[in-house]
Amino acid sequence: MKPTLQYSITIFKALSEVTRLKIIWLLMNMDSKICVSEIIEVLEEPQYNVSRHLKILSKAGLLEESKEGKWVYYYIKKTNSEFLQHIKNAVSIISKNDMTMEIQRCKQKLLTRDK
C-alpha cells in the first residue's frame, strides 16, 4: 500500500532535525536497543530534548519501546512497509565519518551496560 501524503510528511518532518536523525541512525547501526539516559550521554543532549525527540519519532511510527525494570529501551520499529524500508535504507547509508564521536560514546556506553 502506498503511504498517504500526510504520513510521508510526518516521516520526513520527524527526520528533518539533526538530533532525531542521529537517534535513528544510531539505533539502526549500533544493532542494539538504547535507553534515554544512554542517548543523552551519547549525543550530549539534555534529557528533555532527547525525550521530546523520541516522542516525535515514536509518533511518526519509526520507533518502538520496551520497558525493562525501571528502564525504557527504544528500538527501530519492524515493518513490512516498502516506504519505511526505503527511508531506513537512506538513513543507514549516512557516512559513519559523520558519527564518529557518537559511535565511540555509544559503544563505550553499551559495554558498561553489560557490567
Contacts in CASP RR format, 6 or more apart in sequence:
PFRMAT RR
TARGET T0000
AUTHOR 0000-0000-0000
METHOD contacts of the structure
MODEL  1
MKPTLQYSITIFKALSEVTRLKIIWLLMNMDSKICVSEIIEVLEEPQYNV
SRHLKILSKAGLLEESKEGKWVYYYIKKTNSEFLQHIKNAVSIISKNDMT
MEIQRCKQKLLTRDK
2 83 0 8 1.000
3 11 0 8 1.000
3 81 0 8 1.000
3 83 0 8 1.000
8 83 0 8 1.000
10 59 0 8 1.000
10 60 0 8 1.000
11 60 0 8 1.000
11 61 0 8 1.000
11 62 0 8 1.000
11 83 0 8 1.000
11 84 0 8 1.000
11 87 0 8 1.000
13 60 0 8 1.000
14 20 0 8 1.000
14 56 0 8 1.000
14 57 0 8 1.000
14 59 0 8 1.000
14 60 0 8 1.000
14 62 0 8 1.000
15 21 0 8 1.000
15 24 0 8 1.000
15 62 0 8 1.000
15 87 0 8 1.000
15 91 0 8 1.000
17 53 0 8 1.000
17 56 0 8 1.000
19 43 0 8 1.000
19 45 0 8 1.000
19 49 0 8 1.000
19 50 0 8 1.000
19 53 0 8 1.000
20 53 0 8 1.000
20 56 0 8 1.000
20 57 0 8 1.000
21 91 0 8 1.000
21 94 0 8 1.000
22 43 0 8 1.000
22 99 0 8 1.000
22 102 0 8 1.000
23 39 0 8 1.000
23 43 0 8 1.000
23 50 0 8 1.000
23 53 0 8 1.000
23 54 0 8 1.000
23 57 0 8 1.000
23 74 0 8 1.000
24 57 0 8 1.000
24 62 0 8 1.000
24 63 0 8 1.000
24 76 0 8 1.000
24 91 0 8 1.000
25 91 0 8 1.000
25 92 0 8 1.000
25 94 0 8 1.000
25 99 0 8 1.000
26 34 0 8 1.000
26 39 0 8 1.000
26 42 0 8 1.000
26 99 0 8 1.000
26 102 0 8 1.000
26 103 0 8 1.000
26 106 0 8 1.000
27 33 0 8 1.000
27 34 0 8 1.000
27 63 0 8 1.000
27 74 0 8 1.000
27 75 0 8 1.000
27 76 0 8 1.000
28 76 0 8 1.000
28 88 0 8 1.000
28 91 0 8 1.000
28 92 0 8 1.000
29 92 0 8 1.000
29 96 0 8 1.000
29 99 0 8 1.000
29 103 0 8 1.000
30 103 0 8 1.000
30 106 0 8 1.000
30 107 0 8 1.000
30 110 0 8 1.000
32 75 0 8 1.000
32 110 0 8 1.000
33 66 0 8 1.000
33 73 0 8 1.000
33 74 0 8 1.000
33 75 0 8 1.000
34 42 0 8 1.000
34 73 0 8 1.000
34 74 0 8 1.000
34 75 0 8 1.000
34 106 0 8 1.000
34 110 0 8 1.000
35 71 0 8 1.000
35 72 0 8 1.000
35 73 0 8 1.000
35 74 0 8 1.000
36 47 0 8 1.000
36 50 0 8 1.000
36 51 0 8 1.000
36 54 0 8 1.000
36 72 0 8 1.000
36 74 0 8 1.000
37 47 0 8 1.000
37 71 0 8 1.000
38 106 0 8 1.000
38 109 0 8 1.000
38 110 0 8 1.000
38 113 0 8 1.000
39 45 0 8 1.000
39 50 0 8 1.000
39 54 0 8 1.000
39 74 0 8 1.000
40 46 0 8 1.000
40 47 0 8 1.000
40 50 0 8 1.000
41 105 0 8 1.000
41 109 0 8 1.000
42 102 0 8 1.000
42 105 0 8 1.000
42 106 0 8 1.000
42 109 0 8 1.000
43 50 0 8 1.000
43 102 0 8 1.000
44 105 0 8 1.000
45 53 0 8 1.000
54 63 0 8 1.000
54 74 0 8 1.000
57 63 0 8 1.000
58 64 0 8 1.000
58 65 0 8 1.000
58 74 0 8 1.000
61 77 0 8 1.000
62 76 0 8 1.000
62 77 0 8 1.000
62 84 0 8 1.000
62 87 0 8 1.000
63 74 0 8 1.000
63 75 0 8 1.000
63 76 0 8 1.000
63 77 0 8 1.000
64 74 0 8 1.000
64 75 0 8 1.000
64 76 0 8 1.000
64 77 0 8 1.000
64 78 0 8 1.000
65 72 0 8 1.000
65 73 0 8 1.000
65 74 0 8 1.000
65 75 0 8 1.000
66 72 0 8 1.000
66 73 0 8 1.000
66 75 0 8 1.000
67 73 0 8 1.000
76 88 0 8 1.000
77 84 0 8 1.000
79 85 0 8 1.000
96 103 0 8 1.000
END
